[in-house]
Amino acid sequence: MDKNSEIIRTEIIRILNENGKTRGTELAKRVIEKVGNEKIVYREISALVESGEIDKKVHSRAHIVYELINLSESVNNQLKNLHMVTSN
């Protein structure tokens, strides 16, 4: 991961930590104002969702909310996913 990606990820997590649940467009707008371009910011948000660090809730196509995941909950979900993969 390059330095720019790390800065963007840190900013995303900082904003979510401050605000709790945050709409996707608002989160991206705030991160873009500080660092990065739109494409990279959305790529990093998706990477954080895939890695299980943040949660994405889709209410409608125009209303997507992101929030930090509780660490213990994140570990439990990852263990469940791992168990499902190994048992199949």
C-alpha positions as CSV (number, residue, x, y, z in Angstrom):
1,M,0.0,0.0,0.0
2,D,1.4,3.4,-0.9
3,K,1.6,6.3,1.4
4,N,-1.3,8.2,-0.3
5,S,-3.6,5.2,0.3
6,E,-2.6,5.0,3.9
7,I,-3.3,8.7,4.4
8,I,-6.8,8.3,2.8
9,R,-7.6,5.2,4.9
10,T,-6.5,7.0,8.1
11,E,-8.7,10.0,7.2
12,I,-11.8,7.7,6.4
13,I,-11.4,6.0,9.8
14,R,-10.9,9.3,11.6
15,I,-14.1,10.8,10.1
16,L,-16.1,7.7,11.0
17,N,-14.6,7.6,14.5
18,E,-15.7,11.3,15.0
19,N,-19.2,11.0,13.5
20,G,-20.3,7.4,13.9
21,K,-22.6,6.6,11.0
22,T,-21.9,8.7,8.0
23,R,-23.5,8.8,4.5
24,G,-21.3,7.7,1.7
25,T,-21.4,10.9,-0.3
26,E,-20.6,13.0,2.8
27,L,-17.8,10.7,3.8
28,A,-16.2,10.8,0.3
29,K,-16.7,14.6,0.0
30,R,-14.9,15.2,3.3
31,V,-12.0,12.9,2.5
32,I,-11.6,14.3,-1.0
33,E,-11.4,17.8,0.5
34,K,-8.4,16.7,2.5
35,V,-6.6,14.2,0.3
36,G,-6.9,12.2,-2.8
37,N,-9.2,12.2,-5.8
38,E,-12.6,10.7,-6.0
39,K,-11.7,7.4,-7.7
40,I,-9.0,6.6,-5.1
41,V,-11.2,7.6,-2.2
42,Y,-14.0,5.3,-3.3
43,R,-11.5,2.5,-3.9
44,E,-10.1,2.8,-0.4
45,I,-13.6,2.9,1.1
46,S,-14.4,-0.3,-0.8
47,A,-11.2,-1.9,0.4
48,L,-12.0,-1.1,4.0
49,V,-15.5,-2.6,3.6
50,E,-13.9,-5.8,2.1
51,S,-11.3,-6.1,4.9
52,G,-14.1,-5.8,7.5
53,E,-12.8,-2.6,9.1
54,I,-16.0,-0.6,8.3
55,D,-19.6,-1.6,7.7
56,K,-21.6,-0.6,4.7
57,K,-25.4,-0.4,4.9
58,V,-27.4,0.2,1.7
59,H,-30.8,1.7,2.3
60,S,-31.3,2.6,-1.3
61,R,-29.0,3.4,-4.2
62,A,-28.8,7.0,-3.1
63,H,-28.6,6.3,0.6
64,I,-25.5,4.3,1.7
65,V,-24.2,4.6,5.3
66,Y,-20.8,3.6,6.6
67,E,-19.7,3.1,10.1
68,L,-16.7,1.6,12.0
69,I,-17.2,-2.0,13.1
70,N,-16.6,-3.0,16.7
71,L,-13.3,-4.9,16.7
72,S,-14.6,-8.0,18.5
73,E,-17.7,-8.1,16.2
74,S,-15.4,-7.8,13.2
75,V,-13.2,-10.7,14.4
76,N,-16.3,-12.9,15.1
77,N,-17.6,-12.2,11.6
78,Q,-14.2,-13.0,10.0
79,L,-14.0,-16.3,11.9
80,K,-17.5,-17.2,10.9
81,N,-16.6,-16.5,7.2
82,L,-13.5,-18.5,7.5
83,H,-15.4,-21.4,9.1
84,M,-18.0,-21.3,6.3
85,V,-15.2,-21.4,3.6
86,T,-13.3,-24.3,5.2
87,S,-16.4,-26.4,5.8
88,N,-17.7,-26.1,2.2
